[in-house]
Amino acid sequence: MKAAVMAIVVFTLGLSAFDTHAARLTQDPLTRLPLPESTTIPLSPNNEPTAMPTGTVCKSSFQGNHYMLFGKLDAAVAWYRGRLDGFSHLQSADGRMHVFSDPARSVVIIVMGSPGGDASSVAYEVYRPGLAQGTLAGFTQNKMSC
């Protein structure tokens, strides 16, 4: 009986470690684009982004937010394809990176994971002015081309 009570206390304390008052974000605060439920940490409503360091990429100022992704890469890519109307889609040769961009190439979403396996992360990025098409293609080839 003591062990059962102790297990309940430990379980309850463990659950209290999660912030149950945080609301799950449904859109990225930087780009205002939708966020899939798969950015939510399991057993927690939290999916706050990690701000990426600001900087310059090929003479464009850069800001970005990074999220963990939970689930399968194919499902994540399909989710973004179904919601990013007008965005182009590039894919790395090994299928680990999928790059979505608006027509001006100023809003970029990069989804990463293992082909046929798990998704790992997604980045929502803003470039001002937008990037050249060759620069975006370079993202998927692991080489920078300005």
C-alpha positions as CSV (number, residue, x, y, z in Angstrom):
1,M,0.0,0.0,0.0
2,K,2.9,2.4,0.8
3,A,4.4,1.7,-2.6
4,A,1.2,2.5,-4.4
5,V,0.7,5.8,-2.5
6,M,4.3,6.7,-3.2
7,A,3.9,6.0,-6.9
8,I,0.8,8.2,-7.0
9,V,2.7,11.0,-5.3
10,V,5.7,10.8,-7.6
11,F,3.4,10.6,-10.7
12,T,1.4,13.7,-9.5
13,L,4.6,15.7,-8.8
14,G,5.9,14.7,-12.2
15,L,2.8,16.0,-13.9
16,S,3.0,19.3,-12.0
17,A,6.4,19.9,-13.6
18,F,4.6,20.7,-16.8
19,D,3.0,24.1,-17.2
20,T,-0.6,23.2,-17.7
21,H,-1.6,26.8,-18.1
22,A,0.4,27.4,-21.3
23,A,-1.7,27.4,-24.4
24,R,-0.5,25.5,-27.4
25,L,0.5,27.8,-30.2
26,T,-1.4,27.3,-33.4
27,Q,0.7,29.7,-35.5
28,D,4.3,30.8,-35.4
29,P,4.6,34.2,-33.8
30,L,7.2,35.4,-36.3
31,T,5.6,34.4,-39.6
32,R,2.0,34.0,-38.5
33,L,1.9,30.7,-40.4
34,P,0.2,27.6,-39.0
35,L,2.0,25.2,-36.6
36,P,1.1,21.5,-36.7
37,E,0.1,19.7,-33.5
38,S,3.3,17.6,-33.9
39,T,5.3,20.6,-32.6
40,T,3.8,20.0,-29.1
41,I,6.0,18.2,-26.6
42,P,4.3,14.9,-25.7
43,L,2.4,15.1,-22.3
44,S,2.7,18.9,-22.3
45,P,0.8,21.7,-24.0
46,N,4.0,23.6,-24.6
47,N,5.3,24.2,-28.1
48,E,7.1,27.6,-27.6
49,P,9.7,28.2,-30.2
50,T,13.4,28.6,-29.7
51,A,14.5,31.9,-31.2
52,M,17.3,31.4,-33.7
53,P,20.2,33.9,-33.6
54,T,19.5,36.9,-36.0
55,G,22.1,37.5,-38.7
56,T,22.7,38.1,-42.4
57,V,22.5,35.5,-45.1
58,C,23.6,36.6,-48.6
59,K,22.9,40.3,-47.8
60,S,19.5,39.4,-46.4
61,S,18.7,40.0,-42.7
62,F,17.5,36.8,-41.0
63,Q,15.2,35.9,-38.2
64,G,13.9,32.5,-37.3
65,N,12.1,30.2,-34.8
66,H,13.0,26.6,-34.3
67,Y,10.6,23.8,-33.1
68,M,11.0,20.2,-32.3
69,L,8.8,17.9,-34.4
70,F,7.3,14.7,-33.2
71,G,5.9,12.1,-35.6
72,K,6.9,10.9,-39.1
73,L,8.7,13.1,-41.6
74,D,6.3,12.1,-44.5
75,A,3.3,13.1,-42.4
76,A,4.9,16.5,-41.5
77,V,5.8,17.2,-45.2
78,A,2.3,16.3,-46.3
79,W,0.8,18.6,-43.5
80,Y,2.9,21.6,-44.8
81,R,2.1,20.8,-48.5
82,G,-1.6,20.9,-47.6
83,R,-1.4,24.3,-45.8
84,L,1.2,26.4,-47.5
85,D,-0.7,27.6,-50.6
86,G,1.5,29.3,-53.2
87,F,4.7,28.0,-51.5
88,S,7.3,26.2,-53.5
89,H,8.9,22.9,-52.2
90,L,12.5,21.8,-52.6
91,Q,13.9,18.6,-51.2
92,S,17.5,17.5,-50.5
93,A,18.7,14.5,-52.6
94,D,18.8,12.3,-49.5
95,G,15.2,13.4,-48.5
96,R,16.3,14.6,-45.0
97,M,15.5,18.3,-45.7
98,H,12.4,19.9,-47.2
99,V,12.4,23.6,-47.9
100,F,9.1,25.5,-48.5
101,S,9.2,29.2,-49.6
102,D,6.8,31.9,-50.5
103,P,7.0,33.4,-54.0
104,A,9.3,36.2,-52.8
105,R,11.5,33.7,-51.0
106,S,11.2,35.9,-47.9
107,V,9.4,33.3,-45.7
108,V,11.0,29.9,-45.6
109,I,10.1,26.8,-43.7
110,I,12.6,24.0,-43.3
111,V,11.4,20.6,-42.2
112,M,14.1,18.0,-41.3
113,G,14.1,14.3,-40.4
114,S,14.9,10.8,-41.5
115,P,13.4,9.7,-44.8
116,G,10.8,7.1,-44.2
117,G,11.3,7.7,-40.5
118,D,10.8,10.3,-37.8
119,A,10.7,14.1,-38.3
120,S,13.1,16.0,-36.0
121,S,12.6,19.7,-36.4
122,V,11.1,22.6,-38.3
123,A,12.4,26.1,-38.7
124,Y,10.2,29.1,-39.6
125,E,12.5,31.8,-41.1
126,V,12.1,35.3,-42.5
127,Y,14.6,36.9,-44.9
128,R,14.6,40.6,-45.9
129,P,15.0,41.0,-48.8
130,G,14.0,37.6,-50.0
131,L,16.7,35.1,-51.0
132,A,17.7,34.2,-54.6
133,Q,16.4,30.9,-55.9
134,G,19.9,29.6,-56.1
135,T,20.5,30.3,-52.5
136,L,17.4,28.3,-51.5
137,A,18.5,25.4,-53.7
138,G,21.9,25.6,-51.9
139,F,20.2,24.9,-48.6
140,T,19.1,21.5,-49.9
141,Q,22.6,20.8,-51.2
142,N,24.6,21.9,-48.1
143,K,26.3,24.6,-49.9
144,M,25.8,28.4,-49.8
145,S,25.4,30.1,-53.1
146,C,24.7,33.9,-53.1
